[in-house]
């Protein structure tokens, strides 16, 4: 029997397991042009928190009682499409379930690269593209820039660190705890800031970035954003990818250094990765080259079993993951 | 006897008259290449508050006990330069005093336009250029955009309103009090928000901008900035010119809607007008055209006498001025 996670209720603040319900899914016979996929890997990502609210955003909210969506990699086990055969490994957006029935047009073959299939949910997928286009296009990072990236041990942040180093930047990453900080430095970061060590981030960043920062890649918001404003050099560029600090709290963000945008002519630009969907070829070309040159390291935090999907998701907000958080089925 | 205002002490928070001292100035005989100018008009502007602090910024701080600086228009009364003759009207940066002795290289003739000399300290000077380049280049406002401008009854804001209307934008301005709001609408604004009427600005702006805003021209910061974030359309552009709310308070800015920069892909860009100094010709060409077409109105709040210069300056922070605040000598 196929099963799927649904949103049982909308969270107020931090979500809990009670907001999710596992339901049995009908297993319809395939219509012409459809494929049946046994999902092998599911992704959970911080942006999904936004879809749990009933507000208009760039992706529609999850509907109560309906199967949730998200990236997934799986194996075709039945096909009424001439595009796919049983045994093909594919990716699609019908995650949060163990089996998906989809028209072939909503299913993509995996890119032909030398990588594990689950990599296309992480560094070689949406989080990787987010890092690549956010850093190089939105923030226009270039050789010699000092780049500060928050949540540098996360799926996006750890890829930002490595792309920035591949491009010849000086890189400072923040992460929670000494172990994650050591890992961020092992990825090539020139310095790592432990945001859980009790030192205000504005102070830690000042010590790590004696010459200021030229680029800030924001996954966190809040104190991290304020610290970046405090230490931004003239004409610094901020790519705002996420604000995990804000998603659950509902509290206002207090910025003591916001007025620095004027004198330092800071540019703050929000973005979402799907705006760059038509430029995926650039991403695969460059990432493929860096992989061959040994410049990319991938780390995964794997939770096993469909039943654990909400746990994996909730773990994102307590920083349980090093690298990409994945569910293996 | 020539006199000049000096900074007697640095303010902590809102400046007071006690921070200023009027001193007698030496009246040196002219060196070769110098001119002596009797100042007729002095400008006071919000940005000068930043120069009263002893912090590195885009303009150096005022020195304690030294004559302050700022824009001024005056008449040459003595010259040892072949560039200027007595009777020439000129502009320069040795304001906050009644008489200036300067090398000719630091003195500019007034532009040849049909305008009162003091206009070159306002709509046809630095505040006007700030409005022009901030609106059209930093925020890239274009025909059909809805433009929100804060402090729309000020020197910069009132010019933003008029340029935006000349460009075919829908314009919403904020100002303090019913009289100023009526004036902002008389300049062509489609709606005016009274930020002193007790309604939260986020609510007033929502009512005035049913279809959201595409451009925000910020002179104020704080609640105004947050309201603009709340109501920004996709790909809205914010030109951050000033944050008069922040200059004196030292308090953190609380932003409840900052995370909207992500989904709406908002661009927030700080700027200072001197970055556009080499493009002044564009400004004079367009402003000259709009003046001929009757599209520009100028309002001045004139304080008489050098003694009153600090009062004029302090009045900027209590909103005493409609249009450009000037000191007439």
Interface residues (C-beta under 8 A of the other chain):
Chain A: X50 X57 X58 X221 X225 X240 X241 X242 X243 X246 X247 X252 X253 X254 X255 X256 X258 X259 X260 X261 X262 X263 X264 X265 X266 X267 X268 X269 X270 X271 X272 X275
Chain B: X50 X57 X58 X221 X225 X240 X241 X242 X243 X246 X247 X252 X253 X254 X255 X256 X258 X259 X260 X261 X262 X263 X264 X265 X266 X267 X268 X269 X270 X271 X272 X275
